[in-house]
């Protein structure tokens, strides 16, 4: 038979268990809320990463396009200066004071009017541009 003390002890244990279950349910709800917030934040960060990847892709394409344009520009400059390229190469092998002095003498001997008539694409004008180009 059950005694009154045993019933009171059992009742106390049940109340303790119900209190613990209530606390655990509250903690569980709190943790579920934190998980939902973390998942939401993760989704936001994933969207930001995708946006950054798209932006990076656009930036890379812009850089590649700019490099292609620069290459085309350099090719265009190279093809327009192609006839002038042999002149500096011919000047480089010449050694001694007599060889470089001859072109300079012909420029000075011709006078200022001859210098003004130099065509913009000629070797003489390119040589002048190279001497003035400090960059």
C-alpha positions in Angstrom: 0.0 0.0 0.0 1.1 3.5 -0.7 1.7 5.9 2.1 1.0 9.5 2.1 4.8 10.3 2.2 5.3 8.2 -0.9 2.5 10.1 -2.8 3.9 13.4 -1.8 7.4 12.4 -3.0 6.0 11.2 -6.3 4.0 14.4 -6.7 7.2 16.4 -6.0 9.1 14.5 -8.7 6.3 15.0 -11.2 6.3 18.7 -10.6 10.1 18.9 -10.9 9.9 16.9 -14.2 7.2 19.3 -15.5 9.3 22.3 -14.7 12.3 20.8 -16.4 10.2 19.9 -19.5 8.9 23.5 -19.6 12.5 24.9 -19.4 13.7 22.5 -22.1 10.8 23.5 -24.4 11.6 27.2 -23.9 15.2 26.6 -24.7 14.3 24.5 -27.7 12.1 27.3 -29.1 14.9 29.8 -28.4 17.4 27.6 -30.3 15.0 27.2 -33.2 14.7 30.9 -33.5 18.4 31.3 -33.5 18.7 28.6 -36.2 16.1 30.4 -38.3 18.0 33.7 -37.9 21.3 32.0 -38.8 19.8 30.4 -41.9 18.3 33.7 -43.0 21.7 35.4 -42.5 23.4 32.5 -44.4 20.9 33.1 -47.3 21.7 36.8 -47.3 25.4 36.1 -47.4 25.0 33.6 -50.2 23.1 36.2 -52.2 25.9 38.7 -51.5 28.5 36.2 -52.6 26.6 35.7 -55.9 26.3 39.4 -56.4 30.1 39.8 -55.8 30.8 37.0 -58.2 28.7 38.6 -60.9 30.4 41.9 -60.3 33.8 40.3 -60.3 32.9 38.6 -63.6 31.8 41.9 -65.1 35.0 43.6 -63.9 37.1 40.8 -65.3 35.3 41.1 -68.7 35.8 44.9 -68.6 39.5 44.4 -67.9 39.8 41.8 -70.7 37.9 44.1 -73.1 40.2 47.0 -72.2 43.3 44.8 -72.7 41.9 43.7 -76.1 41.4 47.3 -77.1 44.9 48.2 -75.9 46.3 45.3 -77.9 44.4 46.5 -81.0 45.6 50.0 -80.4 49.2 48.8 -80.0 48.9 46.8 -83.2 47.5 49.8 -85.0 50.4 51.9 -83.7 52.9 49.1 -84.6 51.6 48.8 -88.1 51.6 52.6 -88.7 55.2 52.8 -87.5 56.4 49.6 -89.3 58.0 51.5 -92.2 59.8 53.7 -89.7 61.2 50.8 -87.7 64.2 50.0 -90.0 65.6 53.5 -89.7 66.5 53.3 -86.0 67.8 49.8 -86.5 70.0 51.0 -89.3 71.3 53.8 -87.0 72.1 51.4 -84.2 74.8 49.3 -85.9 76.7 52.3 -87.1 79.6 53.1 -84.8 82.0 56.0 -84.6 81.4 59.7 -84.7 81.2 60.1 -88.5 78.0 58.0 -89.0 75.6 59.8 -86.5 77.0 63.2 -87.5 76.0 62.8 -91.1 72.2 62.8 -90.6 72.5 65.7 -88.1 74.6 67.7 -90.6 72.0 67.1 -93.4 69.3 68.4 -91.1 71.2 71.5 -90.2 72.5 72.0 -93.7 69.0 72.0 -95.2 68.0 74.8 -92.9 64.7 75.5 -90.9 62.5 75.3 -94.0 63.6 71.7 -94.6 62.8 70.7 -91.0 59.3 72.1 -91.3 58.6 70.0 -94.4 59.3 66.7 -92.5 56.2 64.4 -92.9 54.6 63.4 -89.6 55.0 59.6 -90.3 58.6 59.8 -91.5 61.6 58.4 -89.6 63.0 61.8 -88.9 59.8 63.0 -87.1 59.6 59.7 -85.2 63.2 60.2 -84.1 62.3 63.6 -82.8 59.3 62.3 -80.9 61.4 59.6 -79.3 63.9 62.1 -78.1 61.1 64.2 -76.5 59.2 61.3 -75.0 60.0 61.2 -71.3 57.4 58.6 -70.3 
